Amino acid sequence: MRERTEADDICQGAYNRALLDLILPAMRRAAKEAGYALTVHGSLNRDIDLVAVPWTEFNVWSKEALLDALVGAVRAVTGRCGSSGGWASKPHGRFAHILMAWCGESTANLDLSVVPAQEEDRP
């Protein structure tokens, strides 16, 4: 496998930014319905880093239900999105999951981190 170059980051970054412009409004609507705020983190040069934080006092969906809603939101815009592997534990109690989004001939990795809701916040 060849080494990643600056040109790779520029081209992938341009694709990621364009894709994000298309999918972020739908993803934020889905996250809001699930009780989360969704924000973008990182440079976008290699992947799209997203962080979902519980935002409502009650009725915060599980991370699995949130993931399903976000995949559906991306599919509604691009026609193709899937998740890869399972959940990984991250520092401070976060969980991470990788989504793949296709648009045209290109793909992007959506690296989703979810901050879990506190148990006392769940109905």
N, C-alpha and C positions, 0 to 999 in steps of 0.2 A: 504494500500500500504506500502510495507516495505521500510525502509531507504536505500538510495544508499550507497554502500560500496566502499572502495578503490579498491577491486577486480572488481567491476562493471566498474570503471573508467579505469582500466588497460585493461580489455577485450574490452570494447567499443573503447578505444583509439587505440588499436592495429587494430581493424577492420576499424576505421575511417582513420588511416594512410594508410592502404593497399588500401582502396577504393579511397582515394585521389590520390594516385600514379596512379591509373587507369584512373580517370576521369578528373584530372586537365589539362592535355594537351589539350584535346578536349574542355573543358570549356574555357580555355584561348583563343583558336582560335576563338570560337564563340563570346566571349567578344570583342576581337580585331576587328572582322568584324563589331560589333555593335558600335565601337568607344570608348570602355572602356578598362582599364587595370583591371585585376582581381588578387587579392592577398588574401592570407590566413592569418587569424588573430586568435589567441587564442591557447589553449593547445591541442585541438582535443580530450580531454578525454570524453566529453559528446556529442558534436556535431562538425560539421565542419563550422566554421565561415568564410564567404567569404565577401570581400568588393570590389565592382565595382566602379571605379572612371572614369569619363569622361576623355579621353586622347587625342582625336583628336580635331582639331580646328573646323571642320565642320562635318556634317552627323552623329551626335550622336543619336542613336536610343532612343526611349522612354523606360522607365523602364519595361513596359509591353512587348515590343518587345524583349528587352534583356532577360527577364525572359523566354519567349518562346524559344529563341535560346539556353539558358543554359539548360533548361529541355530537349530539343532535343539532345543536345550534350551528356548529361548523359545517355539518353535512347539509343543513338547509341552505347554506351560502355556497359552498364549493361542490357539493355532491358526494364528497368522499372524505371520511375521517375515521380513524380507528385508534384503539388504545393498544399499547404494547407492554406485555409483561404485567407484573402486579405492582402493588404499592411498596415503596421503599420508605423505611423510617429515616428521618432526618433530625438534625439537632433541634432542641427546644420543642419537641413533640410534633413537628410538622411531618406530613406524609407527602411523598412525591410520586407522580405517575407520568409516563411519557405518552403523548398522543401524536399520531402522524396525520398530517393534513396534506391533501393533494389538490392542486389547482393547476390546470394545464398539464404541462409535462414535468413540472417540478414538485418537490415535496418539502415539507418543513416539519421539524420536530417541535412540538409544543410541550415544554417542560413545566407541568403543573405542580405547584406546591400548595397544600391545603393545611391551614392552621385549624386544628380540631376545635369544635365548640366545647365549652366547659359543660360537664355533665349536669350541673345545676341549671343550665340554660335550656336544656332539652325538656320538652313537655312530658 
